[in-house]
Amino acid sequence: MNQAAVALKNEKTFDPNRLLNVLKENLHLPDDKALCQELNIAPGVMQHIRSRKIPLSGLLLLRMAEVGNQDVGDLRHLMGDRRKKIRLAIPGGSLGILQRREQPNKACSVN
């Protein structure tokens, strides 16, 4: 589990279940299986999100906003995400190309 997932799991106000339950209720769906079908995700993914084994991804949050016709900010608030800034989690812990060093300018000659 990455550091962001651990931090959010330990946060007392953070609860992805609240978001999932409200979304299910707003869409008038009977159960998680129907919600999974609506979001186009596997039931196992839903179980892992509910048990906080994996974080709810930004892509899934966007899908929820689209399906539920709601603002992403409202969905984040429902989930208990109160962060002012969003930090991108990039595999390997670096910013990759975003942190690329400037190469010294080399003189170009035209032949």
C-alpha positions as CSV (number, residue, x, y, z in Angstrom):
1,M,0.0,0.0,0.0
2,N,1.5,3.4,-0.9
3,Q,2.0,6.2,1.6
4,A,-1.0,8.2,0.4
5,A,-3.3,5.2,0.9
6,V,-1.9,4.6,4.4
7,A,-2.4,8.2,5.4
8,L,-5.9,8.3,4.1
9,K,-6.7,4.9,5.7
10,N,-5.7,6.3,9.1
11,E,-7.6,9.6,8.6
12,K,-10.8,9.3,10.8
13,T,-12.9,11.5,8.6
14,F,-12.0,9.8,5.4
15,D,-14.6,7.2,4.4
16,P,-15.0,6.1,0.8
17,N,-18.0,4.0,1.9
18,R,-20.0,7.1,2.5
19,L,-19.3,8.2,-1.1
20,L,-20.2,4.8,-2.5
21,N,-23.4,4.6,-0.4
22,V,-24.6,8.0,-1.4
23,L,-23.8,7.4,-5.1
24,K,-25.7,4.1,-4.9
25,E,-28.7,5.8,-3.3
26,N,-28.7,8.7,-5.7
27,L,-28.7,6.3,-8.7
28,H,-31.4,4.2,-7.1
29,L,-29.3,1.0,-7.3
30,P,-30.1,-2.0,-5.1
31,D,-26.6,-3.2,-4.3
32,D,-22.9,-2.9,-4.9
33,K,-23.1,-5.3,-7.8
34,A,-25.4,-2.9,-9.7
35,L,-23.0,0.0,-8.8
36,C,-20.1,-1.9,-10.1
37,Q,-21.9,-2.5,-13.4
38,E,-22.8,1.2,-13.6
39,L,-19.2,2.2,-13.0
40,N,-17.8,-0.5,-15.2
41,I,-15.5,-2.0,-12.4
42,A,-15.0,-5.5,-11.1
43,P,-16.8,-6.3,-7.8
44,G,-13.3,-7.1,-6.3
45,V,-12.2,-3.6,-6.9
46,M,-15.3,-2.3,-5.0
47,Q,-14.5,-4.6,-2.1
48,H,-10.9,-3.4,-1.9
49,I,-12.0,0.2,-2.0
50,R,-14.6,-0.4,0.7
51,S,-12.1,-2.2,2.9
52,R,-9.5,0.5,2.1
53,K,-7.0,-1.9,0.7
54,I,-6.7,0.3,-2.4
55,P,-7.4,4.0,-2.7
56,L,-10.2,5.3,-4.9
57,S,-8.4,6.4,-8.1
58,G,-8.9,9.8,-9.7
59,L,-10.1,8.0,-12.9
60,L,-12.9,6.2,-10.9
61,L,-13.8,9.5,-9.2
62,L,-14.2,11.1,-12.6
63,R,-16.4,8.1,-13.7
64,M,-18.5,8.5,-10.6
65,A,-18.9,12.2,-11.3
66,E,-20.0,11.4,-14.9
67,V,-22.4,8.6,-13.9
68,G,-23.9,10.5,-11.0
69,N,-23.9,13.8,-12.7
70,Q,-22.1,15.4,-9.8
71,D,-19.1,17.7,-9.3
72,V,-15.8,16.0,-8.5
73,G,-15.3,18.4,-5.6
74,D,-18.7,17.4,-4.1
75,L,-17.8,13.7,-4.4
76,R,-14.4,14.3,-2.7
77,H,-16.2,16.2,0.1
78,L,-18.6,13.3,0.6
79,M,-15.7,10.9,0.8
80,G,-14.1,13.1,3.5
81,D,-11.2,14.3,1.4
82,R,-10.5,17.8,2.7
83,R,-7.1,18.4,1.1
84,K,-6.7,21.9,-0.5
85,K,-4.1,20.6,-3.0
86,I,-4.0,17.4,-5.0
87,R,-0.6,15.8,-5.3
88,L,0.0,13.4,-8.2
89,A,1.3,10.0,-7.1
90,I,3.8,8.9,-9.7
91,P,5.2,5.3,-9.6
92,G,8.8,5.3,-8.4
93,G,8.4,8.3,-6.2
94,S,9.8,10.8,-8.7
95,L,8.3,13.3,-11.0
96,G,10.0,11.9,-14.0
97,I,9.8,14.3,-17.0
98,L,8.2,17.0,-14.8
99,Q,11.5,17.3,-13.0
100,R,13.8,16.9,-15.9
101,R,17.1,18.9,-15.6
102,E,17.8,21.6,-17.9
103,Q,20.5,20.7,-20.4
104,P,23.2,23.4,-21.0
105,N,22.7,25.1,-24.4
106,K,25.2,23.8,-26.9
107,A,26.1,25.9,-29.9
108,C,24.5,24.7,-33.1
109,S,26.3,25.0,-36.3
110,V,24.6,25.0,-39.7
111,N,26.5,23.4,-42.5
